[in-house]
Amino acid sequence: MIDFKCTNCGADLEADVGAAGRKAKCYKCETEVIVPLPDFLPRVACSNCEHELNLTVDQAGLMIRCPKCGTMVRAPDAEGKSSGCGPLGLVAILTFAGTAVYLLS
């Protein structure tokens, strides 16, 4: 979804990504507005087929299926959005009775 404001009355509006660049009418004042382009993340290439994916901010931090080959690709985090953990997860090494135990979160 693309969130934006009416240029006339300032009402909060939203539209599907597919409506970007098209005309829409404000529900509040009925002014005709152009749906802005969504904020995009940096381009990401599929690790399997090198197809470049154009990802929106709504997809930040998610696993996205490559439309060309079906491989799952992790979208980068949007600036200021926390993913909850590092890219490889938290790795802790505990020693218990001389045995190393690896915990992944």
LUMDREN-165126 format. One line per field, with one value per atom (N, C-alpha, C, CB): residue number from 1; residue in three letters; atom name; x, y, z. Coordinates in nm, 2 decimals, always signed. Glycine has a CB too. Layout:
<atoms>
nr NUM  ...
rest ALA  ...
atom CA  ...
c1 X  ...
c2 Y  ...
c3 Z  ...
</atoms>
This chain:
<atoms>
nr 1  1  1  1  2  2  2  2  3  3  3  3  4  4  4  4  5  5  5  5  6  6  6  6  7  7  7  7  8  8  8  8  9  9  9  9  10  10  10  10  11  11  11  11  12  12  12  12  13  13  13  13  14  14  14  14  15  15  15  15  16  16  16  16  17  17  17  17  18  18  18  18  19  19  19  19  20  20  20  20  21  21  21  21  22  22  22  22  23  23  23  23  24  24  24  24  25  25  25  25  26  26  26  26  27  27  27  27  28  28  28  28  29  29  29  29  30  30  30  30  31  31  31  31  32  32  32  32  33  33  33  33  34  34  34  34  35  35  35  35  36  36  36  36  37  37  37  37  38  38  38  38  39  39  39  39  40  40  40  40  41  41  41  41  42  42  42  42  43  43  43  43  44  44  44  44  45  45  45  45  46  46  46  46  47  47  47  47  48  48  48  48  49  49  49  49  50  50  50  50  51  51  51  51  52  52  52  52  53  53  53  53  54  54  54  54  55  55  55  55  56  56  56  56  57  57  57  57  58  58  58  58  59  59  59  59  60  60  60  60  61  61  61  61  62  62  62  62  63  63  63  63  64  64  64  64  65  65  65  65  66  66  66  66  67  67  67  67  68  68  68  68  69  69  69  69  70  70  70  70  71  71  71  71  72  72  72  72  73  73  73  73  74  74  74  74  75  75  75  75  76  76  76  76  77  77  77  77  78  78  78  78  79  79  79  79  80  80  80  80  81  81  81  81  82  82  82  82  83  83  83  83  84  84  84  84  85  85  85  85  86  86  86  86  87  87  87  87  88  88  88  88  89  89  89  89  90  90  90  90  91  91  91  91  92  92  92  92  93  93  93  93  94  94  94  94  95  95  95  95  96  96  96  96  97  97  97  97  98  98  98  98  99  99  99  99  100  100  100  100  101  101  101  101  102  102  102  102  103  103  103  103  104  104  104  104  105  105  105  105
rest MET  MET  MET  MET  ILE  ILE  ILE  ILE  ASP  ASP  ASP  ASP  PHE  PHE  PHE  PHE  LYS  LYS  LYS  LYS  CYS  CYS  CYS  CYS  THR  THR  THR  THR  ASN  ASN  ASN  ASN  CYS  CYS  CYS  CYS  GLY  GLY  GLY  GLY  ALA  ALA  ALA  ALA  ASP  ASP  ASP  ASP  LEU  LEU  LEU  LEU  GLU  GLU  GLU  GLU  ALA  ALA  ALA  ALA  ASP  ASP  ASP  ASP  VAL  VAL  VAL  VAL  GLY  GLY  GLY  GLY  ALA  ALA  ALA  ALA  ALA  ALA  ALA  ALA  GLY  GLY  GLY  GLY  ARG  ARG  ARG  ARG  LYS  LYS  LYS  LYS  ALA  ALA  ALA  ALA  LYS  LYS  LYS  LYS  CYS  CYS  CYS  CYS  TYR  TYR  TYR  TYR  LYS  LYS  LYS  LYS  CYS  CYS  CYS  CYS  GLU  GLU  GLU  GLU  THR  THR  THR  THR  GLU  GLU  GLU  GLU  VAL  VAL  VAL  VAL  ILE  ILE  ILE  ILE  VAL  VAL  VAL  VAL  PRO  PRO  PRO  PRO  LEU  LEU  LEU  LEU  PRO  PRO  PRO  PRO  ASP  ASP  ASP  ASP  PHE  PHE  PHE  PHE  LEU  LEU  LEU  LEU  PRO  PRO  PRO  PRO  ARG  ARG  ARG  ARG  VAL  VAL  VAL  VAL  ALA  ALA  ALA  ALA  CYS  CYS  CYS  CYS  SER  SER  SER  SER  ASN  ASN  ASN  ASN  CYS  CYS  CYS  CYS  GLU  GLU  GLU  GLU  HIS  HIS  HIS  HIS  GLU  GLU  GLU  GLU  LEU  LEU  LEU  LEU  ASN  ASN  ASN  ASN  LEU  LEU  LEU  LEU  THR  THR  THR  THR  VAL  VAL  VAL  VAL  ASP  ASP  ASP  ASP  GLN  GLN  GLN  GLN  ALA  ALA  ALA  ALA  GLY  GLY  GLY  GLY  LEU  LEU  LEU  LEU  MET  MET  MET  MET  ILE  ILE  ILE  ILE  ARG  ARG  ARG  ARG  CYS  CYS  CYS  CYS  PRO  PRO  PRO  PRO  LYS  LYS  LYS  LYS  CYS  CYS  CYS  CYS  GLY  GLY  GLY  GLY  THR  THR  THR  THR  MET  MET  MET  MET  VAL  VAL  VAL  VAL  ARG  ARG  ARG  ARG  ALA  ALA  ALA  ALA  PRO  PRO  PRO  PRO  ASP  ASP  ASP  ASP  ALA  ALA  ALA  ALA  GLU  GLU  GLU  GLU  GLY  GLY  GLY  GLY  LYS  LYS  LYS  LYS  SER  SER  SER  SER  SER  SER  SER  SER  GLY  GLY  GLY  GLY  CYS  CYS  CYS  CYS  GLY  GLY  GLY  GLY  PRO  PRO  PRO  PRO  LEU  LEU  LEU  LEU  GLY  GLY  GLY  GLY  LEU  LEU  LEU  LEU  VAL  VAL  VAL  VAL  ALA  ALA  ALA  ALA  ILE  ILE  ILE  ILE  LEU  LEU  LEU  LEU  THR  THR  THR  THR  PHE  PHE  PHE  PHE  ALA  ALA  ALA  ALA  GLY  GLY  GLY  GLY  THR  THR  THR  THR  ALA  ALA  ALA  ALA  VAL  VAL  VAL  VAL  TYR  TYR  TYR  TYR  LEU  LEU  LEU  LEU  LEU  LEU  LEU  LEU  SER  SER  SER  SER
atom N  CA  C  CB  N  CA  C  CB  N  CA  C  CB  N  CA  C  CB  N  CA  C  CB  N  CA  C  CB  N  CA  C  CB  N  CA  C  CB  N  CA  C  CB  N  CA  C  CB  N  CA  C  CB  N  CA  C  CB  N  CA  C  CB  N  CA  C  CB  N  CA  C  CB  N  CA  C  CB  N  CA  C  CB  N  CA  C  CB  N  CA  C  CB  N  CA  C  CB  N  CA  C  CB  N  CA  C  CB  N  CA  C  CB  N  CA  C  CB  N  CA  C  CB  N  CA  C  CB  N  CA  C  CB  N  CA  C  CB  N  CA  C  CB  N  CA  C  CB  N  CA  C  CB  N  CA  C  CB  N  CA  C  CB  N  CA  C  CB  N  CA  C  CB  N  CA  C  CB  N  CA  C  CB  N  CA  C  CB  N  CA  C  CB  N  CA  C  CB  N  CA  C  CB  N  CA  C  CB  N  CA  C  CB  N  CA  C  CB  N  CA  C  CB  N  CA  C  CB  N  CA  C  CB  N  CA  C  CB  N  CA  C  CB  N  CA  C  CB  N  CA  C  CB  N  CA  C  CB  N  CA  C  CB  N  CA  C  CB  N  CA  C  CB  N  CA  C  CB  N  CA  C  CB  N  CA  C  CB  N  CA  C  CB  N  CA  C  CB  N  CA  C  CB  N  CA  C  CB  N  CA  C  CB  N  CA  C  CB  N  CA  C  CB  N  CA  C  CB  N  CA  C  CB  N  CA  C  CB  N  CA  C  CB  N  CA  C  CB  N  CA  C  CB  N  CA  C  CB  N  CA  C  CB  N  CA  C  CB  N  CA  C  CB  N  CA  C  CB  N  CA  C  CB  N  CA  C  CB  N  CA  C  CB  N  CA  C  CB  N  CA  C  CB  N  CA  C  CB  N  CA  C  CB  N  CA  C  CB  N  CA  C  CB  N  CA  C  CB  N  CA  C  CB  N  CA  C  CB  N  CA  C  CB  N  CA  C  CB  N  CA  C  CB  N  CA  C  CB  N  CA  C  CB  N  CA  C  CB  N  CA  C  CB  N  CA  C  CB  N  CA  C  CB  N  CA  C  CB  N  CA  C  CB  N  CA  C  CB  N  CA  C  CB  N  CA  C  CB  N  CA  C  CB  N  CA  C  CB  N  CA  C  CB
c1 +0.08  +0.00  +0.09  -0.09  +0.04  +0.10  +0.02  +0.12  +0.08  +0.02  +0.06  +0.05  -0.04  -0.01  -0.12  +0.01  -0.11  -0.20  -0.27  -0.14  -0.39  -0.46  -0.39  -0.61  -0.36  -0.29  -0.38  -0.25  -0.51  -0.61  -0.64  -0.73  -0.69  -0.74  -0.65  -0.87  -0.55  -0.45  -0.51  -0.42  -0.62  -0.67  -0.57  -0.81  -0.56  -0.48  -0.54  -0.46  -0.47  -0.52  -0.42  -0.53  -0.48  -0.39  -0.44  -0.39  -0.35  -0.38  -0.29  -0.37  -0.33  -0.25  -0.13  -0.33  -0.02  +0.10  +0.07  +0.21  -0.02  -0.05  -0.12  -0.14  -0.17  -0.23  -0.14  -0.34  -0.01  +0.09  +0.09  +0.23  +0.09  +0.10  -0.04  +0.18  -0.14  -0.28  -0.36  -0.35  -0.47  -0.55  -0.64  -0.64  -0.67  -0.76  -0.84  -0.68  -0.95  -1.03  -1.03  -1.17  -1.00  -1.00  -1.14  -0.95  -1.15  -1.28  -1.35  -1.27  -1.27  -1.32  -1.36  -1.21  -1.27  -1.30  -1.33  -1.19  -1.31  -1.33  -1.23  -1.47  -1.12  -1.02  -0.95  -0.91  -0.92  -0.85  -0.70  -0.88  -0.64  -0.50  -0.43  -0.47  -0.30  -0.22  -0.16  -0.11  -0.17  -0.11  +0.04  -0.17  +0.11  +0.26  +0.32  +0.32  +0.45  +0.52  +0.56  +0.65  +0.56  +0.60  +0.75  +0.56  +0.78  +0.93  +0.98  +0.95  +1.09  +1.15  +1.27  +1.18  +1.30  +1.43  +1.54  +1.41  +1.66  +1.77  +1.74  +1.91  +1.78  +1.76  +1.84  +1.80  +1.77  +1.83  +1.83  +1.75  +1.94  +1.95  +1.93  +2.09  +1.85  +1.83  +1.96  +1.72  +1.99  +2.12  +2.12  +2.14  +2.01  +2.01  +2.02  +1.88  +1.93  +1.92  +1.97  +1.78  +2.01  +2.05  +1.95  +2.17  +1.82  +1.71  +1.70  +1.57  +1.69  +1.68  +1.54  +1.74  +1.52  +1.39  +1.37  +1.37  +1.25  +1.22  +1.12  +1.15  +1.17  +1.10  +1.05  +1.18  +0.93  +0.88  +0.91  +0.73  +0.90  +0.93  +0.84  +0.91  +0.72  +0.63  +0.69  +0.49  +0.78  +0.84  +0.97  +0.87  +1.01  +1.14  +1.15  +1.16  +1.26  +1.28  +1.21  +1.25  +1.13  +1.06  +1.13  +0.92  +1.09  +1.14  +1.04  +1.15  +1.10  +1.02  +1.06  +1.04  +0.96  +0.99  +1.03  +0.87  +1.14  +1.18  +1.08  +1.33  +1.03  +0.92  +0.98  +0.86  +1.11  +1.17  +1.19  +1.30  +1.26  +1.30  +1.23  +1.45  +1.17  +1.10  +1.19  +1.05  +1.32  +1.41  +1.36  +1.55  +1.37  +1.33  +1.45  +1.30  +1.42  +1.52  +1.48  +1.54  +1.58  +1.54  +1.56  +1.64  +1.45  +1.45  +1.53  +1.31  +1.61  +1.68  +1.59  +1.79  +1.63  +1.55  +1.55  +1.61  +1.43  +1.42  +1.50  +1.27  +1.55  +1.62  +1.53  +1.68  +1.58  +1.50  +1.41  +1.43  +1.40  +1.31  +1.39  +1.23  +1.36  +1.43  +1.38  +1.42  +1.48  +1.44  +1.43  +1.54  +1.47  +1.45  +1.58  +1.34  +1.66  +1.79  +1.88  +1.77  +2.00  +2.10  +2.06  +2.24  +2.13  +2.09  +2.12  +2.17  +2.21  +2.23  +2.17  +2.38  +2.10  +2.05  +2.15  +1.99  +2.11  +2.20  +2.26  +2.12  +2.39  +2.46  +2.53  +2.56  +2.50  +2.56  +2.63  +2.46  +2.75  +2.82  +2.83  +2.96  +2.77  +2.77  +2.85  +2.63  +2.92  +3.00  +2.93  +3.15  +2.90  +2.83  +2.90  +2.67  +2.97  +3.04  +3.13  +2.94  +3.20  +3.30  +3.25  +3.38  +3.12  +3.06  +3.00  +2.94  +3.04  +2.99  +2.85  +3.09  +2.76  +2.62  +2.60  +2.52  +2.54  +2.51  +2.36  +2.56  +2.33  +2.18  +2.16  +2.14  +2.06  +2.03  +1.89  +2.03  +1.88  +1.74  +1.68  +1.74
c2 -0.12  +0.00  +0.13  +0.00  +0.23  +0.36  +0.45  +0.41  +0.51  +0.61  +0.74  +0.58  +0.83  +0.97  +1.06  +0.98  +1.19  +1.29  +1.36  +1.39  +1.40  +1.48  +1.62  +1.50  +1.66  +1.79  +1.91  +1.80  +1.89  +2.00  +2.01  +1.98  +1.90  +1.90  +1.84  +1.84  +1.76  +1.69  +1.56  +1.78  +1.51  +1.38  +1.27  +1.35  +1.17  +1.06  +0.96  +0.98  +0.93  +0.85  +0.73  +0.92  +0.62  +0.50  +0.44  +0.40  +0.38  +0.32  +0.20  +0.42  +0.10  -0.01  +0.03  -0.12  -0.04  -0.01  +0.00  -0.11  -0.08  -0.08  +0.05  -0.19  +0.13  +0.26  +0.37  +0.29  +0.35  +0.46  +0.53  +0.40  +0.66  +0.74  +0.77  +0.67  +0.70  +0.72  +0.82  +0.59  +0.87  +0.96  +0.89  +1.04  +0.96  +0.91  +1.03  +0.83  +1.00  +1.11  +1.10  +1.10  +1.21  +1.22  +1.19  +1.36  +1.10  +1.06  +1.18  +0.94  +1.27  +1.38  +1.50  +1.42  +1.55  +1.68  +1.65  +1.78  +1.53  +1.49  +1.56  +1.52  +1.61  +1.66  +1.55  +1.75  +1.57  +1.47  +1.48  +1.48  +1.37  +1.37  +1.26  +1.35  +1.27  +1.16  +1.08  +1.22  +0.95  +0.86  +0.86  +0.71  +0.89  +0.90  +0.76  +0.97  +0.76  +0.64  +0.59  +0.65  +0.46  +0.41  +0.43  +0.26  +0.43  +0.43  +0.29  +0.48  +0.29  +0.16  +0.13  +0.15  +0.01  -0.03  -0.04  -0.17  -0.05  -0.07  -0.20  -0.08  -0.20  -0.32  -0.44  -0.30  -0.56  -0.68  -0.78  -0.74  -0.85  -0.95  -1.09  -0.95  -1.17  -1.31  -1.39  -1.38  -1.46  -1.53  -1.65  -1.58  -1.69  -1.81  -1.77  -1.89  -1.67  -1.64  -1.50  -1.66  -1.42  -1.28  -1.18  -1.28  -1.23  -1.14  -1.03  -1.22  -0.90  -0.79  -0.77  -0.66  -0.76  -0.74  -0.59  -0.83  -0.54  -0.40  -0.42  -0.32  -0.39  -0.41  -0.28  -0.49  -0.28  -0.16  -0.16  -0.15  -0.05  -0.04  -0.14  +0.10  -0.17  -0.26  -0.40  -0.27  -0.43  -0.57  -0.57  -0.61  -0.46  -0.46  -0.57  -0.32  -0.64  -0.74  -0.87  -0.69  -0.88  -1.01  -1.10  -0.97  -1.22  -1.31  -1.31  -1.46  -1.28  -1.26  -1.36  -1.11  -1.42  -1.52  -1.46  -1.62  -1.50  -1.44  -1.48  -1.49  -1.38  -1.42  -1.50  -1.29  -1.49  -1.57  -1.71  -1.50  -1.74  -1.88  -1.94  -1.88  -1.85  -1.91  -1.91  -2.04  -1.88  -1.88  -1.77  -1.86  -1.80  -1.71  -1.61  -1.78  -1.48  -1.38  -1.29  -1.29  -1.25  -1.17  -1.02  -1.19  -0.94  -0.80  -0.73  -0.74  -0.63  -0.55  -0.48  -0.46  -0.44  -0.36  -0.22  -0.37  -0.15  -0.01  +0.07  +0.03  +0.18  +0.26  +0.30  +0.39  +0.27  +0.30  +0.19  +0.43  +0.08  -0.03  -0.14  -0.08  -0.18  -0.29  -0.42  -0.27  -0.51  -0.65  -0.74  -0.70  -0.69  -0.78  -0.85  -0.87  -0.88  -0.95  -0.93  -1.10  -0.97  -0.95  -1.05  -0.98  -1.04  -1.12  -1.27  -1.07  -1.31  -1.45  -1.50  -1.48  -1.41  -1.45  -1.44  -1.59  -1.46  -1.45  -1.59  -1.40  -1.59  -1.72  -1.71  -1.75  -1.80  -1.81  -1.94  -1.78  -1.94  -2.06  -2.08  -2.06  -2.19  -2.22  -2.35  -2.24  -2.35  -2.47  -2.54  -2.44  -2.66  -2.74  -2.88  -2.76  -2.91  -3.03  -3.06  -3.15  -2.95  -2.97  -2.98  -3.09  -2.96  -2.98  -2.84  -3.08  -2.80  -2.67  -2.69  -2.61  -2.60  -2.60  -2.47  -2.62  -2.48  -2.36  -2.34  -2.38  -2.21  -2.17  -2.07  -2.12  -2.09  -1.99  -1.94  -2.06  -1.81  -1.75  -1.70  -1.64
c3 +0.00  +0.00  +0.00  +0.12  -0.06  -0.07  +0.02  -0.21  +0.12  +0.21  +0.17  +0.36  +0.15  +0.11  +0.16  -0.04  +0.14  +0.18  +0.06  +0.28  +0.08  -0.02  -0.03  +0.01  -0.15  -0.17  -0.14  -0.31  -0.13  -0.10  +0.05  -0.18  +0.11  +0.24  +0.35  +0.25  +0.30  +0.39  +0.45  +0.50  +0.40  +0.44  +0.42  +0.38  +0.51  +0.49  +0.38  +0.62  +0.28  +0.17  +0.16  +0.04  +0.10  +0.07  -0.06  +0.18  -0.13  -0.26  -0.28  -0.38  -0.36  -0.39  -0.47  -0.47  -0.47  -0.54  -0.69  -0.51  -0.74  -0.88  -0.93  -0.91  -0.84  -0.87  -0.88  -0.77  -0.85  -0.86  -0.99  -0.83  -0.99  -1.11  -1.17  -1.21  -1.12  -1.17  -1.09  -1.17  -1.15  -1.08  -0.98  -1.18  -0.86  -0.76  -0.71  -0.65  -0.64  -0.59  -0.44  -0.64  -0.37  -0.22  -0.17  -0.17  -0.07  -0.02  +0.06  +0.07  +0.10  +0.19  +0.11  +0.29  +0.02  -0.05  -0.20  -0.03  -0.24  -0.38  -0.48  -0.42  -0.43  -0.52  -0.59  -0.44  -0.72  -0.80  -0.77  -0.95  -0.72  -0.69  -0.77  -0.54  -0.78  -0.85  -0.74  -0.94  -0.75  -0.65  -0.67  -0.66  -0.56  -0.58  -0.60  -0.46  -0.65  -0.65  -0.51  -0.74  -0.49  -0.36  -0.33  -0.34  -0.21  -0.17  -0.20  -0.02  -0.27  -0.30  -0.22  -0.45  -0.20  -0.13  -0.24  -0.06  -0.20  -0.30  -0.37  -0.23  -0.50  -0.58  -0.52  -0.73  -0.53  -0.48  -0.60  -0.36  -0.62  -0.72  -0.66  -0.79  -0.72  -0.68  -0.68  -0.77  -0.57  -0.56  -0.66  -0.42  -0.71  -0.79  -0.94  -0.77  -0.99  -1.13  -1.16  -1.18  -1.06  -1.08  -1.13  -1.18  -1.13  -1.16  -1.06  -1.17  -1.11  -1.01  -0.97  -1.08  -0.84  -0.78  -0.74  -0.66  -0.77  -0.73  -0.61  -0.85  -0.49  -0.37  -0.31  -0.27  -0.26  -0.19  -0.04  -0.21  +0.03  +0.17  +0.25  +0.22  +0.20  +0.27  +0.27  +0.20  +0.19  +0.18  +0.26  +0.04  +0.32  +0.40  +0.50  +0.47  +0.50  +0.60  +0.58  +0.73  +0.47  +0.44  +0.35  +0.39  +0.34  +0.24  +0.13  +0.30  +0.01  -0.11  -0.22  -0.17  -0.28  -0.39  -0.52  -0.41  -0.57  -0.70  -0.81  -0.74  -0.88  -0.98  -1.10  -1.03  -1.12  -1.24  -1.20  -1.28  -1.09  -1.06  -0.93  -1.05  -0.85  -0.73  -0.61  -0.76  -0.62  -0.50  -0.40  -0.54  -0.27  -0.17  -0.15  -0.04  -0.15  -0.13  -0.02  -0.27  +0.07  +0.18  +0.14  +0.31  +0.16  +0.13  +0.24  +0.11  +0.20  +0.30  +0.39  +0.24  +0.51  +0.60  +0.55  +0.74  +0.58  +0.54  +0.65  +0.54  +0.61  +0.71  +0.82  +0.64  +0.94  +1.06  +1.11  +1.04  +1.03  +1.06  +1.13  +0.94  +1.24  +1.31  +1.27  +1.46  +1.24  +1.20  +1.32  +1.11  +1.44  +1.56  +1.59  +1.55  +1.50  +1.52  +1.40  +1.55  +1.41  +1.30  +1.19  +1.35  +1.08  +0.96  +0.98  +0.84  +1.06  +1.09  +1.22  +1.09  +1.29  +1.42  +1.53  +1.41  +1.65  +1.76  +1.78  +1.89  +1.79  +1.81  +1.94  +1.69  +2.03  +2.16  +2.17  +2.27  +2.23  +2.25  +2.40  +2.19  +2.45  +2.59  +2.61  +2.64  +2.71  +2.75  +2.86  +2.78  +2.84  +2.94  +2.94  +2.91  +3.05  +3.07  +2.96  +3.08  +2.91  +2.81  +2.67  +2.84  +2.65  +2.51  +2.47  +2.51  +2.35  +2.30  +2.25  +2.19  +2.29  +2.24  +2.17  +2.36  +2.05  +1.97  +1.97  +1.82  +2.00  +2.01  +1.90  +2.15  +1.82  +1.71  +1.75  +1.57  +1.74  +1.76  +1.63  +1.87
</atoms>
